[in-house]
Amino acid sequence: MTAVPVSYRVEGRPGAPTVVLAGSLGSTLAMWDPQVAALGEHLRVVRYDGRGHGGSPVPAGPYTVDDLVDDLVGLLDTVGVERTHLVGLSLGGMVAMRMAAREPARVDRLALLCTAAVLTPATAWAERAALVRAQGTGAVAEVVAGRWLTEACRLAHPEQFRYLVDMIAATPAEGYASCCTAIERMDLRADLPQIVAPTLVVSADEDPSMPRAYQQDIVDAVPGARLEIVRGAAHLASFEQPDIVNALLLDHLTGDAPT
């Protein structure tokens, strides 16, 4: 499939090293709002809507993870970046892993949040794609957003929960379902030993979608990778615990990790 020109936003410090933020299934680039100010003090920040999401085109599916990587490569070319730091959460982390293995010259440092190299059972993703195609993303929005935030956060900040429900529900059904198929068919385990970028893996201690075992498998396979646990967070750890996540990202992306 041909790469699509994704919708993106460039912020932060002009002339500084670039970090690209790749988001979750069902999200827009707004999911990274809590990161922009902190990262932007030190880095040029590029965030984008994945294909089929937000303001990006919605080509007919199904999609593959390599399709999503092709879009990311095109984005780097568009914004004039030969080599970037790359941060991905969930589906964005899957894209980031494949990008780092497939295009090692384009990735400097890598941060993988609440993600997995393979997700089973694959049938669950086929079923979700079928449901969304039949009933729209509104049919899954509340359940999915319920996994993004802890119960404590949902109760204390119902407006944040509703904001995320609405974000998911606004995602085009074809884009969401086609990305479900990409996850269904994905197995990145053979890619992990090929990743040479210094890699931070972040796990959320209350993530019901991708618990710590998935991130531990990544750390065990990527040479030199390290694992950090974020307490009091579910799947969208960067949104629920931004101060903690931002500190981890800044330490990894601007610190003394080898390049």
Secondary structure, 3 states (H helix, E strand, C coil): CCCCCCCEEEEECCCCCEEEEECCCCCCHHHHHHHHHHHHCCCEEEEECCCCCCCCCCCCCCCCHHHHHHHHHHHHHHCCCCCEEEEEECHHHHHHHHHHHHCHHHEEEEEEECCCCCCCCHHHHHHHHHHHHHHCCHHHHHHHHHHHCCHHHHHHCHHHHHHHHHHHHCCCHHHHHHHHHHHHCCCCCCCHHHCCCCEEEEEECCCCCCCHHHHHHHHHHCCCCEEEEECCCCCCHHHHCHHHHHHHHHHHHHCCCCC
